[in-house]
Amino acid sequence: MKKNNELVKKGLAIILALVLTVSLVPDSVIPVNAATGKVKLNKKTVTVSVGKKKTIILKKVKHRVVWKIANEYRFVEIDDAYSTGSSIMPQKKNPDIAELIRGKSGRVYGALVSMLTTMKGLPLAYDKDMQEDKELTFDAIDTVKGCLSLFTGMISSMKFRKDVMEASAKNGFTNATDAADYLVNHGVPFRDAHGIVGQLVLLCIDKGIALDDLPLEEYKKISPVFEEDVYEAISMKTCVEKRMTIGAPGPEMMKKVIEIYKKQLEQ
């Protein structure tokens, strides 16, 4: 029980820090005892606060889902069970569940702000003001549970279009830094490598191609240091795999991070 209480306090501290950081809650509604200056929170406030944090995470993920399924990207395809057709455009698929969960986050935000406002300035004993916490708590719990249930189903049935993602990554010149690293590894000072790759990028833009598709002859015209192995050095696979720090997209590092979060969930 003591361990659980400590976890709740830690989680609440994070939630309140987030709330204050993004200025969602004015200073006047943080529940501080006027005599002692200490924050007063009951179990229901903690529950709603944790629910708010969950909806923050869900909202961020859902926002990216809505963005990634747009025709401009088409990185993700949502199952028909979690989307609807457009009322006017036959080809359009609306990410209804993603959009609804993103909107529900505001409802849980509101419950937390209402709870903190109600609790502010109350003495340590029970007061009738606190009867207002029941509706807010139960509504926040039901909202979060519903969002988590739908979120799980949508994610598990989602399809990721890796070919489209890879093509988009190439067109964004995300491997330009790796081309500069290639030159540095072959003895070219970075200040010079930076300018050389900048010229290559401008050439690719004029031709409407990616660095991967530029002929070796064109590379050599700008710098004779380039050889055939440059294509392997700037491939998307190499670019990703060489990122080996925590938070980087390297497969091995991502596996380690996933294991860390799995252990946290088990605990």
JOHUMO-V582966 format. One record per pair of residues at least 4 apart in sequence whose C-alpha atoms are under 6 Angstrom apart, sorted by the first residue. I is the first residue (numbers start at 1). J is the second residue. D is the distance in whole Angstrom. If there is no record, write none. Layout:
<<I,J,D> <I,J,D>>
This chain:
<<17,21,6> <19,24,5> <29,116,6> <29,117,5> <30,116,6> <31,39,6> <31,40,6> <31,116,6> <31,119,6> <31,120,4> <32,37,6> <32,38,5> <32,39,4> <32,40,6> <33,37,5> <33,38,5> <33,121,6> <41,45,6> <48,112,6> <48,137,6> <52,108,6> <52,109,6> <55,59,6> <55,105,5> <58,62,6> <59,63,6> <59,102,4> <62,98,5> <62,102,6> <64,68,6> <68,73,6> <68,74,6> <68,75,5> <68,76,6> <69,74,5> <69,75,6> <69,76,5> <70,74,6> <75,161,5> <75,165,6> <76,159,6> <76,160,5> <76,161,6> <77,158,6> <77,159,5> <78,158,5> <79,157,6> <82,97,6> <83,94,5> <83,95,5> <83,96,5> <84,93,6> <84,94,5> <85,92,6> <85,93,5> <85,94,6> <86,92,6> <96,100,6> <101,147,6> <108,140,6> <111,136,5> <133,137,6> <135,139,6> <147,151,6> <170,210,6> <171,210,5> <175,234,6> <178,234,6> <179,234,6> <180,193,5> <180,194,6> <183,188,5> <183,193,6> <184,188,5> <184,189,6> <184,190,6> <190,194,6> <204,208,6> <204,209,5> <204,210,6> <220,224,4> <220,226,6> <240,249,6> <240,250,5> <241,250,5> <243,248,6> <243,250,5> <244,250,5> <244,253,6>>
